[in-house]
Amino acid sequence: MNTETDNLVLEHMCAIGETMDRMSDDVRELKVRVTGVETGVATLNNHMDRMELRLERIEKRLDLVGS
């Protein structure tokens, strides 16, 4: 290969490396955001479970459901 071709290949490799770095940063950010969403969903699920238990107790106290 001649020097011009070597430089062209090097430029493309550098551009690919920069793109990969940006993609890596984006993936890292997405992982953080997904973790936050998962935590929020787990918290909401926990709250809903507790509300369901409370509702069941209320229904039993008011004899709204059969035993």
Secondary structure as UniProt FT lines:
FT   HELIX           3..61
FT   TURN            62..63
//
